[in-house]
Amino acid sequence: MIYYLQSGYDLIREICEHLYVHIDYPHKARQNPFACMTTYRLYELHDEQFEQLVVQICIQVLGTGTFSFAPGKDGGRDGRFTGTAQSYPSRESPLAGKFVIQAKHTRNGAASCSDRDFTQILKKELPRIRALVKSGDLEHYLLFTNRRLTGIKDAQLRQRLRKLRNLKTGGVFGKETITSYLVGNHKLWRDLGFDRDEAPFRINPTDLVTVIQNFHSTITGSQTVFKSATNFIHVKKQKKNKINILSEEYYEYIQRESLPHFDRIKRFLEDSRNEPLRSMYHDAADDLKGKIITFRESFSSFDEVLTYLYDEIVGGTAMAPGQKRLVKIFIHYMYFDCDIGRHA
């Protein structure tokens, strides 16, 4: 019988629920899971380090017979496991057979599985997967990446793998799934020497999150189309990017994904009815600016600063659908409006 895995979110929930039985969390962590949460900046790892992490996860989930990544006959780098999995997708109903594990890492902390380059990466891998299935070397395919993976994209990728003839199961596991696993198994991260417990700085996101939630309520259901924020274009951003060490790739990402929203944010903050929210915004921006100045040397680029701010804000904050994306847009707005970062 041919069958396919449930989404990565459901799968990792099953795995973590099992692991939690064996983990003795501090009393405070039981009351608030975010109390001892580490920010796992997977984008800071080198490709080989990310492969090491994936192998260690698979050793725990599949079994100690997991082989590390090595060049295959066709030049691809694969991890392997043959046998009955230890707890994949669950201890009660483990899969058995020949597993091929792949890791696709990016240094772009804002990267997503929905990006065009990832689509091309997967497209390039499909002929290899077919060849391995045909030769009898692959029955279960697992792809790990540190990119963001939405539920919609997850379903699309599983549907694409489902079309591969004679492949029994296939799954793609993104940053959210890997991070969820590490939260319940932090020792693995620490043993690999990737410990990030001592974060450069901590922030209180309350003020900014309140502003974003109110902004979200304002635009929800509105029929007004976002205008291009042309009034922000004239600022000499190329010089500011160079001073702050913001990459051209990340700057283009801001222009493409966030810039069209800036005009509406500006009008929202300038509205006299939102005076209390404007004050909260500037308090939050001033707090972030001071901490960035103090701890700037902890980051090699401003790409990392902006990504770190996003991770810190959304990491332990409950948000409605659509609000997390606005966090990133507001952070980018702060940079463009010179509320954070050195001026050009």
N, C-alpha and C positions, 0 to 999 in steps of 0.2 A: 504494500500500500504506500502510495506517495502522499506525504503530508508536509505542511509548512509551519514554521515557527510563528508564534504570535509576535506582536510588536516588541521591539527592544524594551519599551517601558514596562510591559507586562512581565517580560522575561526577567529583567533585573529585579523587579519587585519580588518575584518568587525566590530568586537567589538570595537577595538581601534578607527576606523574611526568615530564611533558613539560617543564614549566617548570624543573625541577631541573637539566636538562641545560644550561641557559643561566645558572644562578646560581652564582656562585663563593662558597660559604660559607667562613667562617673555618675553619681546621683543627680548632679545638676544637669547632665546631658540628657538623662531620662525625662526630666521636666521640660527641657528645651533643647531639641536636637542640634540647634544652631550654636549652642553655647561653646562647643568644642570643634566647630566646623573649620576645616582648613580650606583656603582658596587654592585649588589645584590648577595652577597655571600650566596646563598641558602644552600650550604653544611655546613655552620656554625650553622644553626638552629638545634634544637633538633627535634626528630620525632613529638612530640606533637605541637611544634611551627609551623612546616611545615603544619600539619593538620589544625591549626588555620588559617594559611594563605590561604589554599585551601578553607576552609569554607567561609571566608570573600569574596574571589573572586566569589564563587558560589552564595553567598547572593546577590551580585551586578548583576551577569549575569543571574541567575535562578530566585531568589526572596528571600524575607525575611523569607519565610517558610522553608528555608534550615536548616536541623537539623545537629548539630555537630556530629563528629565521635564518635561512641559508639560501644561496642562489640555486634556482632550479635549472633544469636542462634548457629551458627557453630563456634564461636570464632573469626571470622574476624571482622575488624573494618571498618565500613562503614559510610558515610555521606548520607543523604537522602533528597529528595525533591519530592513532589507530587503536580501536578498542571500544569499551563501553564507558561513556562519560560518567563522571562522578556525580554531578548535579546539574546537568544541562539537558533539557531546559529545567528539570527538577530532579530531586533525588528519587521521587516516587516513579517517574517515567523518564529515565535517562535515554538519550539516543546512543546508538552504537554504529560503528562503521569507520570509514576513513574521512577524517576531517582535514581541511586545508584552511589555514588561518592567514589573513593578510592584514597589514597595518599601513594606513595612509595618513601620514602626519603633515601638518602645515605649521609654519611659524606665524601665520596670520591669525591672531586671536579672535578676529571677527568673522572668520571663514564659516561658510555654511555648506551643507550637502546640497543645497539648492543652487549653489553657484555653478556657472557654466563650466569652469575648469574641472570641477569634481565630476560632472556629467561626462566629460571627455576622458577622465581617468578611468571611470567605470566602463565606459565604452571600449577602451583599450584593453581592459582586463577580460572582457567577455569571451574573446576567442581562446584565451588561455584556459579559462574555466571550462569551456566546451571540450577542449583537448584533454584536459585532466579527467573529466567525466568519461569521455570516450575511451580513454586508456585504462579506466577502472581505478584511478588513483584518487578520485574525489567523489564523495557522496554527500558530505555536509560542508557548506561553505560559510565561513565567518569573516566578515570585514569590519575591522575596528578603525575608527578615525576620531580625531579630536575636533572635528567640525561640528557645528550645531546641526541637529537633525529634528525637524518638526514631525508631528504625527502624520501629516499629509504626505510629506516626502518619504517618510518611512514606509508607508503603504505603497507608494509608487515604486520604490526600489524593490520591495518584496515581490510585487507583481511582476517586475522585470525579471527577477531571478526565477520566479515560478515558471516562466516560459522556457527555461533551459531544460531540454529533454534529459530525463534520467537523473537530474540533480534532485536528491531527496529533500533536502532542506537548505535554506539560505537565509542569512540575516546580516543586516548592517547595524552596527552599534556606534552611536555618536558620543559627543562630549558629555551629554546629560547622563547617559547610561554608565559610562566609565566613572564619572564623578560620583554618581549614586553608589556604585560599588565601592569606591575608595572611602566614602564617608563611613561605610560599615566595616571597612577593613583597612584602616589607616596604617597598620603595621607594615603592610606590603609596600606602601609608598615610602615609609621611613627606612625600611630595610634596603631599599634600592638607592638610598642616599638622596632622594628627591624631596626631603622634608621641607615644607614651607610654612611651618607653624609660626615662625617669627616674621609676620608680614611687615612690610615697610611702615605702614601706618593703618590705623582703623578710622572709620568715619561713622558719624551718626546720620543715616539717610532720611530721618523723619521729615525734616523741612522740605527737602527736594521731592520726596515721594508724595507729600501732601499736595505740593504744587502740581506735580504730574497727574495725580489722580483727579484733581479739579479740572485740569486742562483736558484730560480724557473725557470727563463728564460733559464738558462743553462741546467737544467736537463729535461725540457719539450721536449718531442719528442726523448730523448736519449734512445738508446736501451741497454745501459750499466746497468747491474744488480747491485743493491746495495751490497756491500761487508760487511761481518760482521766486525765490528770495533774491531778486536781482540787486536789491539795495546792499547785499552783503558782498557782492562780487568785486566791487571796486577796491576793497581793502587789499593791500599788498600781502596776500597770504603766502606767496612763494618765499618771501623773505622771512616771514614768521615761521614757516615750516622748517626752513633751514636752521634758524636760531634754536628752535625747540627740538630739532631732529625728528620731524614727522615725515614718514616715507611718502613718496609720490603715490604709491599704491593705496595707502590708507586715506590720503587726501582725496583721491579720486572716488574712493568708497563713500566718504562724507558727502562729496558733491552729488553723487548719484542717489544715495539713499536718504540723506538727511536734509540737505540744502533746500529742497522744495517745501519743507515744512517750516522753515525758519521765519518766514513772513508772518505766519499765523501765530507762532509763539510770541514774536515781538509785539503784535497787536494785543494778544492776550495779556501780556505783562504790563503794557502801557495803558490798558483800560483802567479808568479811575475806580471802577467797582472792584477791581482786583488788587487794590493797594496792599492789603494784608499779605496776599500771596506774593506780590512783588517783593515785599520786605523779606519774606521767608526765602525766596529765591536768592536774593542778594546775600543774605546771611549764609546760606548753604554754599554759594559760590565763593564767598570770602574765606570760609572755613577750608574748602578744598584748595583754594589758591595758596594759602599759607602752608598747608601740609605738603603740597606738591613742591613748593620752593624748598622746604626743609629737607625732603627726602628724594629730591629729583635724581640724585646720583645712584639711587637704588635701581633705576631703570635705564636701560641702554638706549631707548627711544621713546618718543612721546606716544607712539602707537601703543606701547606697553602701559603707559600711564593711563590712557583713555580706557583701555581694556580692563585694567585693574580697577578703575573707578566703577565701571559697569558691573564687574563681578562682585565687588564689595556691596554695591547698592542692592542688587537683585538676589544676592546669595541667601540672605535670611529675611527677606521681605515678602509677605504674601501680596500678590498682585492679581488683578483681574486680567482676563485675556486682552492682549493689545497694549497693556501698560508697560511691559518689559521693553518692547521696542521703543516706546517713547522715552525710556530712561536713556537709551543710547543717543537718541535724537537730541535730548536736552543737554547731554554732556557735550555733544558735537557743537550745539548752539553756544554753549559757554566758551568753547575754544574759538569759534568764529567771531563771537562778540567781544573777545579779549577779556572775558571774566576769569579765565585760567590760561596759563601759559604766558611766556614772555612776549611782549609786544614787538611787532616788526619795527 
